């Protein structure tokens, strides 16, 4: 029995599981392409400050990627889950891309990496923004990874209308060596991206987004949509050109979007698959057999945890992701780049522990309980 804190100072008794969820699947995923956006492990011994460059524990960071690959998942690298723009700067991201891509090649893992403009300040002209994108695209392509063209804070701040997005993205797609994934990240994940594609009206923005794709369908492998609106994603994926995939980034509705309907389905590129990796892979293997009900039975119960981790302010979901990685034994500490471990409250973390434990996500429930108790002790919660 463990006493978990509630908002307001009270506690509640919780009885942890004694065994993890039994998972039996192995082998590649066949019916869906599934990426997990992966977090970075900070170096707890580095003498850093929140506004200084991230100090990364490279061994632990790469070990976590091998964990994801071992379950048949692809890794989406240097994305917002890796604290891109929230603790990890471009220099750190470039090093992460090079190291992870080399590791992927060594173990035969699938990898796609984020290309953005975060080496810039927000005050940049369109030519400078385009060159920043080109610099990052070159790093990803030279590493041998697939490119994910991420939304740019600088472009959002500089663009005066849809035509600026069409010009910048058109230029990048024309020169991309291989088909890329276009990433539309909503303002709930990053407020600086409000009005992306030239309009705060999502219908108008969608039309511009589709115009970019229609002009270069041979250079777009797929789109990653993170708007937390299942209906809008379904409508968008039905309008995609043949051969262009939709990778759901909806951490609230992913089971139904991946399962699909009579008109199609979404593949996946999700931050929640960082803590859910083995369970998510098991569910997709069930789906590979045509058993949609079995897939939903495994994955639907995880939505409550995902909605909890991604609750407003959504951009701080990374704290819960790293917290669960610590409890699961993927790292030896709960320290994050930029001190982001302080971004969620103790009751929030306690509920995340309870939900994850209830799902059987921890390979060693006793270790997870012990680590949870140690955190509660630091916060002064009596046990």
C-alpha positions as CSV (number, residue, x, y, z in Angstrom):
1,X,0.0,0.0,0.0
2,X,1.3,3.4,-0.9
3,X,-0.2,6.8,0.1
4,X,-0.6,9.0,-3.0
5,X,-1.1,12.8,-2.7
6,X,-4.3,14.5,-3.8
7,X,-4.7,18.2,-4.6
8,X,-5.2,20.1,-1.4
9,X,-3.0,18.0,0.9
10,X,-4.9,14.8,1.4
11,X,-3.6,11.4,0.5
12,X,-5.2,8.2,-0.8
13,X,-4.2,4.6,-0.4
14,X,-3.2,2.7,-3.5
15,X,-2.2,-0.9,-3.8
16,X,0.3,-1.4,-6.6
17,X,0.4,-4.3,-9.0
18,X,2.7,-7.1,-8.4
19,X,3.2,-8.2,-12.0
20,X,3.6,-6.4,-15.3
21,X,1.2,-6.8,-18.2
22,X,2.1,-10.1,-20.0
23,X,3.1,-9.3,-23.6
24,X,3.7,-12.2,-26.0
25,X,4.2,-10.5,-29.4
26,X,7.4,-10.4,-31.4
27,X,8.4,-9.5,-34.9
28,X,7.8,-6.5,-37.3
29,X,4.6,-4.5,-37.5
30,X,3.0,-5.0,-40.9
31,X,-0.3,-3.2,-41.3
32,X,0.7,0.2,-39.9
33,X,3.9,2.2,-39.9
34,X,4.4,3.3,-36.3
35,X,6.9,5.7,-34.9
36,X,7.4,6.6,-31.3
37,X,8.7,10.1,-30.7
38,X,11.4,9.5,-28.1
39,X,12.6,11.5,-25.1
40,X,16.2,12.4,-24.2
41,X,17.9,11.4,-20.9
42,X,19.6,14.3,-19.2
43,X,23.0,13.9,-17.5
44,X,22.2,14.4,-13.8
45,X,25.8,15.1,-12.9
46,X,26.2,18.0,-15.3
47,X,26.6,21.5,-13.7
48,X,24.0,23.2,-15.9
49,X,21.4,25.9,-15.7
50,X,17.8,25.8,-17.1
51,X,18.8,28.3,-19.9
52,X,22.1,26.6,-20.7
53,X,22.8,23.9,-23.4
54,X,21.3,20.5,-22.5
55,X,23.6,18.0,-21.0
56,X,22.6,14.6,-22.4
57,X,23.4,11.1,-21.1
58,X,24.1,9.6,-24.5
59,X,24.4,6.0,-23.4
60,X,21.0,6.0,-21.7
61,X,19.4,8.0,-24.5
62,X,20.5,5.6,-27.2
63,X,19.6,2.6,-25.0
64,X,16.1,3.8,-24.9
65,X,16.0,4.0,-28.6
66,X,17.2,0.4,-28.8
67,X,14.3,-0.5,-26.5
68,X,11.8,1.0,-28.9
69,X,13.4,-0.6,-32.0
70,X,13.4,-4.0,-30.2
71,X,9.6,-3.9,-30.1
72,X,9.3,-3.2,-33.8
73,X,8.6,0.5,-33.5
74,X,10.3,3.3,-35.5
75,X,11.9,6.2,-33.7
76,X,10.9,9.8,-34.5
77,X,14.0,11.6,-33.4
78,X,14.7,15.2,-32.3
79,X,11.0,16.1,-32.1
80,X,9.2,18.0,-29.4
81,X,9.2,14.9,-27.2
82,X,12.9,15.2,-27.1
83,X,12.4,18.7,-25.6
84,X,13.2,20.3,-29.0
85,X,12.9,24.0,-28.3
86,X,12.2,23.3,-24.6
87,X,15.7,22.5,-23.3
88,X,17.3,20.9,-26.4
89,X,18.8,23.5,-28.8
90,X,19.8,22.9,-32.4
91,X,23.4,22.0,-31.6
92,X,22.2,19.3,-29.2
93,X,19.5,18.1,-31.6
94,X,22.1,17.8,-34.4
95,X,24.3,15.6,-32.2
96,X,21.3,13.6,-31.2
97,X,20.3,13.0,-34.9
98,X,23.8,11.9,-35.8
99,X,24.2,9.5,-32.9
100,X,20.7,8.0,-33.2
101,X,20.9,7.6,-37.0
102,X,24.2,5.8,-36.6
103,X,22.6,3.5,-33.9
104,X,19.6,2.9,-36.1
105,X,21.9,1.8,-39.0
106,X,23.8,-0.5,-36.6
107,X,20.7,-2.3,-35.3
108,X,18.5,-2.1,-38.4
109,X,16.0,0.3,-36.8
110,X,13.7,2.7,-38.6
111,X,14.3,6.4,-37.9
112,X,13.0,9.8,-39.0
113,X,14.3,13.0,-37.7
114,X,13.0,16.5,-37.1
115,X,14.1,19.4,-39.4
116,X,13.3,22.8,-38.2
117,X,14.7,26.3,-37.8
118,X,15.4,26.5,-34.0
119,X,18.9,27.8,-34.6
120,X,17.2,31.1,-35.4
121,X,15.6,33.8,-33.3
122,X,12.0,34.7,-34.2
123,X,13.1,37.8,-36.0
124,X,14.3,36.3,-39.3
125,X,13.4,37.0,-42.9
126,X,12.1,34.3,-45.2
127,X,15.5,33.7,-47.0
128,X,17.2,33.2,-43.6
129,X,14.4,30.8,-42.5
130,X,14.7,28.8,-45.7
131,X,18.5,28.5,-45.2
132,X,18.0,27.4,-41.6
133,X,15.7,24.6,-42.8
134,X,18.2,23.7,-45.5
135,X,21.0,23.4,-43.0
136,X,19.0,21.0,-40.8
137,X,17.7,19.0,-43.8
138,X,21.3,18.5,-44.9
139,X,22.2,17.1,-41.4
140,X,19.3,14.6,-41.5
141,X,19.9,13.5,-45.0
142,X,23.7,13.1,-44.5
143,X,22.9,10.9,-41.4
144,X,20.8,8.6,-43.6
145,X,17.6,9.2,-41.8
146,X,14.2,10.2,-43.2
147,X,13.4,13.9,-42.7
148,X,10.4,15.3,-40.8
149,X,9.8,18.9,-41.8
150,X,8.6,20.4,-38.5
151,X,6.6,23.6,-38.0
152,X,8.8,26.6,-37.6
153,X,8.3,29.3,-34.9
154,X,10.3,31.7,-36.9
155,X,8.2,31.1,-40.0
156,X,5.0,31.5,-38.0
157,X,6.3,34.9,-36.7
158,X,7.5,36.1,-40.0
159,X,5.0,34.9,-42.6
160,X,2.5,37.4,-43.8
161,X,0.1,34.9,-45.4
162,X,-0.3,31.5,-47.1
163,X,2.0,32.4,-50.0
164,X,5.0,32.6,-47.7
165,X,4.4,29.0,-46.5
166,X,3.9,27.8,-50.1
167,X,7.2,29.4,-51.1
168,X,9.3,28.1,-48.2
169,X,7.9,24.5,-48.2
170,X,7.8,24.3,-52.0
171,X,11.5,25.2,-52.1
172,X,12.4,22.6,-49.5
173,X,10.3,19.8,-51.0
174,X,11.9,20.4,-54.5
175,X,15.3,19.9,-53.1
176,X,14.6,17.0,-50.6
177,X,16.5,13.9,-51.7
178,X,13.7,11.5,-50.5
179,X,10.1,11.8,-49.5
180,X,9.6,13.6,-46.2
181,X,7.0,13.7,-43.5
182,X,5.3,17.1,-43.1
183,X,4.5,17.9,-39.5
184,X,1.6,20.1,-38.5
185,X,1.9,20.8,-34.8
186,X,-1.0,22.6,-33.2
187,X,-0.7,25.6,-30.8
188,X,-1.8,23.5,-27.9
189,X,1.7,21.9,-28.2
190,X,3.5,25.2,-28.9
191,X,1.6,28.5,-28.6
192,X,4.1,30.1,-30.9
193,X,2.6,28.1,-33.8
194,X,-0.8,29.8,-33.7
195,X,-2.0,30.7,-37.2
196,X,0.3,28.2,-39.0
197,X,-0.2,27.9,-42.7
198,X,-1.2,31.5,-42.8
199,X,-4.5,31.4,-40.9
200,X,-6.0,30.8,-37.4
201,X,-9.1,29.4,-39.3
202,X,-8.3,25.7,-39.4
203,X,-10.3,25.1,-42.5
204,X,-8.3,27.7,-44.4
205,X,-5.1,26.4,-42.9
206,X,-6.0,22.9,-44.0
207,X,-6.5,24.1,-47.6
208,X,-3.0,25.6,-47.7
209,X,-1.5,22.5,-46.2
210,X,-3.1,20.4,-48.8
211,X,-2.0,22.8,-51.5
212,X,1.6,22.3,-50.5
213,X,1.2,18.5,-50.7
214,X,-0.7,18.5,-54.0
215,X,2.1,20.5,-55.6
216,X,4.7,17.9,-54.6
217,X,3.0,14.5,-53.9
218,X,6.1,12.6,-54.9
219,X,8.2,14.3,-52.2
220,X,5.7,13.8,-49.3
221,X,5.7,10.3,-47.7
222,X,3.1,11.4,-45.3
223,X,1.8,14.0,-42.9
224,X,1.9,14.1,-39.1
225,X,-1.1,15.9,-37.6
226,X,-1.1,17.0,-34.0
227,X,-4.3,19.0,-33.6
228,X,-6.1,16.7,-31.0
229,X,-9.2,16.8,-33.2
230,X,-10.1,13.3,-34.5
231,X,-12.9,14.5,-36.9
232,X,-10.6,17.0,-38.5
233,X,-7.8,14.4,-38.9
234,X,-10.2,12.0,-40.5
235,X,-11.5,14.6,-42.9
236,X,-7.9,15.6,-43.8
237,X,-6.7,12.1,-44.4
238,X,-9.6,11.5,-46.9
239,X,-8.4,14.4,-48.9
240,X,-4.8,13.3,-49.2
241,X,-3.4,12.3,-52.6
242,X,-3.0,8.6,-53.2
243,X,0.2,7.3,-51.6
244,X,0.5,10.0,-49.0
245,X,0.1,8.6,-45.5
246,X,-1.5,10.2,-42.5
247,X,0.5,9.6,-39.3
248,X,-1.7,10.5,-36.4
249,X,-0.1,12.7,-33.7
250,X,-3.4,12.8,-31.8
251,X,-2.6,11.6,-28.3
252,X,-6.3,11.8,-27.3
253,X,-7.9,9.7,-30.0
254,X,-5.1,7.4,-31.4
255,X,-6.9,4.0,-31.0
256,X,-9.8,4.9,-33.2
257,X,-7.6,6.8,-35.7
258,X,-5.2,3.9,-36.1
259,X,-8.0,1.3,-36.3
260,X,-9.6,3.4,-39.1
261,X,-12.9,3.1,-40.8
262,X,-14.3,2.0,-44.2
263,X,-12.5,4.9,-45.9
264,X,-9.0,4.4,-44.5
265,X,-6.8,4.7,-41.4
266,X,-4.0,6.6,-39.8
267,X,-0.5,5.3,-39.3
268,X,1.2,6.7,-36.1
269,X,3.8,9.1,-34.9
270,X,3.1,9.6,-31.2
271,X,4.7,10.9,-28.1
272,X,2.5,8.7,-25.9
273,X,4.2,5.6,-27.6
274,X,7.3,6.5,-25.7
275,X,5.9,5.1,-22.4
276,X,3.5,2.8,-24.2
277,X,6.0,1.3,-26.6
278,X,5.8,-2.5,-25.8
279,X,2.0,-2.4,-25.3
280,X,1.4,-0.3,-28.4
281,X,3.5,-2.7,-30.5
282,X,1.6,-5.6,-29.1
283,X,-1.7,-4.0,-30.0
284,X,-0.6,-3.3,-33.6
285,X,0.5,-6.9,-34.0
286,X,-3.0,-7.9,-33.0
287,X,-4.3,-5.4,-35.6
288,X,-2.0,-7.0,-38.2
289,X,-4.1,-10.2,-37.9
290,X,-7.2,-8.3,-38.7
291,X,-8.5,-8.3,-35.1
292,X,-9.6,-4.7,-34.7
293,X,-11.6,-5.5,-31.5
294,X,-8.5,-7.1,-29.9
295,X,-6.4,-4.1,-30.9
296,X,-8.9,-1.7,-29.3
297,X,-9.2,-3.9,-26.2
298,X,-5.5,-3.4,-25.6
299,X,-5.1,0.2,-26.6
300,X,-8.3,1.9,-25.5
301,X,-7.5,1.5,-21.8
302,X,-4.3,3.6,-22.3
303,X,-6.2,6.7,-23.4
304,X,-6.9,7.8,-19.8
305,X,-3.2,7.9,-19.1
306,X,-2.4,9.7,-22.3
307,X,-5.1,12.3,-21.7
308,X,-3.7,12.8,-18.2
309,X,-0.1,13.3,-19.5
310,X,-1.2,15.6,-22.3
311,X,-3.6,17.7,-20.3
312,X,-3.3,21.5,-20.5
313,X,-0.7,23.0,-20.7
314,X,-0.1,20.2,-23.2
315,X,3.5,21.1,-24.0
316,X,4.6,19.9,-20.6
317,X,3.6,16.3,-21.3
318,X,7.4,15.6,-21.6
319,X,7.6,15.7,-17.8
320,X,5.3,12.8,-17.4
321,X,6.9,10.8,-20.2
322,X,10.4,11.1,-18.6
323,X,8.9,10.4,-15.1
324,X,7.4,7.1,-16.3
325,X,10.7,6.2,-18.0
326,X,12.4,6.6,-14.7
327,X,9.8,4.5,-12.9
328,X,10.1,1.9,-15.6
329,X,13.9,1.6,-15.2
330,X,14.9,3.1,-18.5
331,X,17.0,5.7,-16.6
332,X,18.4,6.0,-13.1
333,X,17.0,9.5,-12.2
334,X,14.2,11.9,-12.7
335,X,16.2,14.9,-14.1
336,X,15.4,16.7,-17.3
337,X,17.1,19.2,-19.6
338,X,16.2,22.7,-18.6
339,X,14.9,21.5,-15.2
340,X,11.6,20.5,-16.8
341,X,11.1,17.9,-14.1
342,X,9.5,20.7,-12.1
343,X,6.8,21.4,-14.8
344,X,4.2,19.1,-13.4
345,X,2.8,18.9,-9.9
346,X,3.2,16.1,-7.4
347,X,-0.5,15.1,-7.6
348,X,-0.2,15.0,-11.4
349,X,2.8,12.7,-11.2
350,X,1.2,10.5,-8.6
351,X,-1.8,10.0,-10.8
352,X,0.4,9.2,-13.8
353,X,2.1,6.5,-11.7
354,X,-1.2,5.1,-10.6
355,X,-2.6,4.9,-14.2
356,X,0.6,3.5,-15.7
357,X,0.9,0.9,-12.9
358,X,-2.7,-0.1,-13.4
359,X,-2.0,-0.8,-17.1
360,X,1.0,-3.0,-16.1
361,X,3.5,-0.8,-18.0
362,X,6.3,-1.2,-15.4
363,X,8.6,-4.2,-16.1
364,X,9.4,-4.3,-12.4
365,X,6.4,-3.0,-10.4
366,X,8.3,-3.2,-7.1
367,X,11.1,-1.0,-8.4
368,X,8.5,1.5,-9.7
369,X,6.8,1.6,-6.3
370,X,10.1,2.1,-4.5
371,X,11.1,5.0,-6.8
372,X,7.6,6.5,-6.4
373,X,8.1,6.3,-2.6
374,X,11.4,8.0,-2.8
375,X,9.9,10.9,-4.7
376,X,7.1,11.2,-2.2
377,X,9.6,11.3,0.7
378,X,11.5,14.1,-1.0
379,X,8.2,16.1,-1.2
380,X,7.4,15.3,2.5
381,X,4.4,13.0,1.9
382,X,4.2,10.6,4.9
383,X,4.0,6.9,4.1
